[in-house]
Amino acid sequence: MKFDLNAQNSSIPVFGNWKNFTVKDGLPSDKTYCVRIDGDRVLVGTHDGLAVYENNTWKTYTSEDGLAHNGVLSIDVCKLTGDVWIGTMGGLTRWVSGKFENFNQFNSGMPNDLIYSVICDEKYVWVATGGGAGQYNTHTKKWEIFTEENAPMHEPWTYGVCAGDDNIYIAAWGGGVIEYAKKTKKFRDHVDPDGNMEIDLFPDDGVVHDITTGTSWANGNLWVATYFGLSKYDGVHWKGYFDHDSGLASNFINYVKAEGSVAYLCTDKGLSCTDGTNWVTYTKNKNNVNGKVVFTKGENIKEITMSPSISHNFTLGVDIKKDVIWVATSKGISRGELKK
């Protein structure tokens, strides 16, 4: 069967002209954990500080400048105020007007200082931490903490959080997805119904696994990343995806970012993008800077050589804005441009 590239993957943008940045180009560390596009600048969380790319130049901010911790795991920008919220390995930092304000367990009542994920939702800031999820009211300056004591969590370890459809969705380690209704302030949990930790016994019966690593909501769909595959939830039905029956690069998913109808998945074996039917996956060769793009729909597969490719196959963060994509990897940050 002939593979019609344009017809089969028209809903998924394809990126190329990759440019990779490492310490040689101005990054404080090749270990990059997250990335957020903020207008004309790009904010990158690394193992050794916050790296800001603006006017083709990198500038680094560390704990010496006021950052809570040099290990930056998550970044979000408040649409209402423009404040930058930075989740680190040692607290939460608010960056506004060039000044850093830090939050931790002792000075603010935050659930835990290890911040895996931070998002801004109107006047609230949500964090997923090693000790539960937290909601910070920027008006009252008070925290509300959610753990296994007051929410349907198996343990307080939370990895990701997102907002959508008047709900907050928390990725809870070993507890699936915790749904929090903002209007009623009530919880609902979504777990793997078959309860099997090794395989998904009954397809599409719920989230594919209880060990969830991230959530992202867009266009009426909730995408859930796990270390054992991907799940999509439209509010009624669940659909599971795995590397053996789709174009997913690997079941080991570190992060998910939904943009429109497409979910971008950071795995340990490359970056995969899907609308639920079509797949585009970017991988790098082991011995050189080149790589390939794999287009998949059902049993139809097409590979195209790409030179250069992404910086590394172990991807940890991604952000997209119109015709540009940035990908955080364990060996540098990559920037791709939309292929016309």
Solvent accessible surface area in square Angstrom, and as a share of the most:
residue,aa,sasa,rsa
1,M,201,0.90
2,K,185,0.78
3,F,30,0.12
4,D,70,0.36
5,L,54,0.27
6,N,122,0.63
7,A,69,0.54
8,Q,29,0.13
9,N,7,0.03
10,S,94,0.61
11,S,52,0.34
12,I,5,0.02
13,P,41,0.25
14,V,33,0.19
15,F,0,0.00
16,G,0,0.00
17,N,93,0.48
18,W,8,0.03
19,K,115,0.49
20,N,41,0.21
21,F,8,0.03
22,T,35,0.20
23,V,74,0.42
24,K,190,0.81
25,D,75,0.39
26,G,36,0.34
27,L,6,0.03
28,P,38,0.24
29,S,11,0.07
30,D,46,0.24
31,K,108,0.46
32,T,0,0.00
33,Y,42,0.16
34,C,14,0.09
35,V,4,0.02
36,R,37,0.14
37,I,27,0.14
38,D,31,0.16
39,G,45,0.43
40,D,139,0.72
41,R,59,0.21
42,V,10,0.06
43,L,0,0.00
44,V,0,0.00
45,G,0,0.00
46,T,0,0.00
47,H,73,0.33
48,D,63,0.33
49,G,0,0.00
50,L,0,0.00
51,A,0,0.00
52,V,9,0.05
53,Y,27,0.10
54,E,74,0.33
55,N,132,0.68
56,N,128,0.66
57,T,85,0.49
58,W,28,0.10
59,K,120,0.51
60,T,45,0.26
61,Y,38,0.14
62,T,31,0.18
63,S,55,0.36
64,E,166,0.74
65,D,78,0.40
66,G,26,0.25
67,L,4,0.02
68,A,28,0.21
69,H,73,0.32
70,N,49,0.25
71,G,1,0.01
72,V,0,0.00
73,L,29,0.14
74,S,12,0.08
75,I,2,0.01
76,D,25,0.13
77,V,28,0.16
78,C,12,0.07
79,K,202,0.85
80,L,126,0.63
81,T,89,0.52
82,G,43,0.42
83,D,8,0.04
84,V,1,0.01
85,W,2,0.01
86,I,0,0.00
87,G,0,0.00
88,T,0,0.00
89,M,62,0.28
90,G,26,0.25
91,G,0,0.00
92,L,0,0.00
93,T,0,0.00
94,R,43,0.16
95,W,20,0.07
96,V,61,0.35
97,S,108,0.69
98,G,61,0.58
99,K,150,0.64
100,F,38,0.16
101,E,81,0.36
102,N,55,0.28
103,F,10,0.04
104,N,42,0.21
105,Q,77,0.34
106,F,189,0.79
107,N,93,0.48
108,S,37,0.24
109,G,34,0.32
110,M,3,0.02
111,P,13,0.08
112,N,40,0.20
113,D,34,0.18
114,L,46,0.23
115,I,0,0.00
116,Y,53,0.20
117,S,16,0.10
118,V,1,0.01
119,I,27,0.13
120,C,27,0.16
121,D,17,0.09
122,E,117,0.53
123,K,68,0.29
124,Y,52,0.20
125,V,3,0.01
126,W,0,0.00
127,V,0,0.00
128,A,0,0.00
129,T,0,0.00
130,G,9,0.09
131,G,15,0.15
132,G,0,0.00
133,A,0,0.00
134,G,0,0.00
135,Q,21,0.09
136,Y,6,0.02
137,N,21,0.11
138,T,27,0.16
139,H,133,0.60
140,T,78,0.45
141,K,142,0.60
142,K,144,0.61
143,W,36,0.13
144,E,76,0.34
145,I,65,0.33
146,F,5,0.02
147,T,25,0.14
148,E,78,0.35
149,E,156,0.70
150,N,83,0.42
151,A,11,0.09
152,P,51,0.32
153,M,12,0.06
154,H,127,0.57
155,E,72,0.32
156,P,40,0.25
157,W,92,0.32
158,T,0,0.00
159,Y,48,0.18
160,G,4,0.04
161,V,6,0.03
162,C,12,0.07
163,A,34,0.26
164,G,10,0.10
165,D,94,0.49
166,D,76,0.39
167,N,20,0.10
168,I,0,0.00
169,Y,10,0.04
170,I,0,0.00
171,A,0,0.00
172,A,1,0.00
173,W,72,0.25
174,G,18,0.17
175,G,0,0.00
176,G,0,0.00
177,V,0,0.00
178,I,0,0.00
179,E,22,0.10
180,Y,5,0.02
181,A,27,0.21
182,K,56,0.24
183,K,167,0.71
184,T,83,0.48
185,K,136,0.58
186,K,146,0.62
187,F,54,0.22
188,R,131,0.48
189,D,61,0.32
190,H,13,0.06
191,V,49,0.28
192,D,6,0.03
193,P,80,0.50
194,D,31,0.16
195,G,53,0.51
196,N,44,0.23
197,M,94,0.42
198,E,137,0.61
199,I,110,0.56
200,D,29,0.15
201,L,80,0.40
202,F,126,0.53
203,P,105,0.66
204,D,62,0.32
205,D,49,0.25
206,G,5,0.04
207,V,0,0.00
208,V,4,0.02
209,H,4,0.02
210,D,19,0.10
211,I,23,0.12
212,T,0,0.00
213,T,9,0.05
214,G,4,0.04
215,T,10,0.06
216,S,12,0.08
217,W,75,0.26
218,A,14,0.11
219,N,103,0.53
220,G,37,0.36
221,N,27,0.14
222,L,2,0.01
223,W,2,0.01
224,V,0,0.00
225,A,0,0.00
226,T,0,0.00
227,Y,52,0.20
228,F,78,0.32
229,G,0,0.00
230,L,0,0.00
231,S,0,0.00
232,K,41,0.17
233,Y,13,0.05
234,D,71,0.37
235,G,46,0.44
236,V,112,0.64
237,H,126,0.56
238,W,31,0.11
239,K,91,0.39
240,G,9,0.09
241,Y,16,0.06
242,F,29,0.12
243,D,61,0.31
244,H,143,0.64
245,D,88,0.46
246,S,26,0.17
247,G,13,0.13
248,L,6,0.03
249,A,25,0.19
250,S,7,0.04
251,N,37,0.19
252,F,73,0.30
253,I,0,0.00
254,N,25,0.13
255,Y,63,0.24
256,V,4,0.03
257,K,42,0.18
258,A,8,0.06
259,E,78,0.35
260,G,34,0.33
261,S,52,0.34
262,V,6,0.03
263,A,0,0.00
264,Y,4,0.01
265,L,0,0.00
266,C,0,0.00
267,T,0,0.00
268,D,41,0.21
269,K,120,0.51
270,G,0,0.00
271,L,0,0.00
272,S,0,0.00
273,C,0,0.00
274,T,0,0.00
275,D,28,0.15
276,G,16,0.15
277,T,72,0.42
278,N,16,0.08
279,W,7,0.03
280,V,0,0.00
281,T,8,0.05
282,Y,1,0.00
283,T,24,0.14
284,K,44,0.19
285,N,60,0.31
286,K,193,0.82
287,N,148,0.76
288,N,72,0.37
289,V,91,0.53
290,N,43,0.22
291,G,2,0.02
292,K,75,0.32
293,V,1,0.01
294,V,26,0.15
295,F,4,0.02
296,T,8,0.05
297,K,72,0.30
298,G,63,0.61
299,E,172,0.77
300,N,30,0.16
301,I,109,0.55
302,K,80,0.34
303,E,101,0.46
304,I,64,0.33
305,T,108,0.63
306,M,21,0.09
307,S,79,0.51
308,P,45,0.28
309,S,0,0.00
310,I,0,0.00
311,S,13,0.09
312,H,54,0.24
313,N,38,0.19
314,F,66,0.28
315,T,0,0.00
316,L,40,0.20
317,G,1,0.01
318,V,1,0.00
319,D,7,0.04
320,I,16,0.08
321,K,89,0.38
322,K,177,0.75
323,D,65,0.34
324,V,26,0.15
325,I,0,0.00
326,W,6,0.02
327,V,0,0.00
328,A,0,0.00
329,T,0,0.00
330,S,31,0.20
331,K,121,0.51
332,G,0,0.00
333,I,0,0.00
334,S,0,0.00
335,R,64,0.23
336,G,0,0.00
337,E,63,0.28
338,L,50,0.25
339,K,98,0.42
340,K,208,0.88
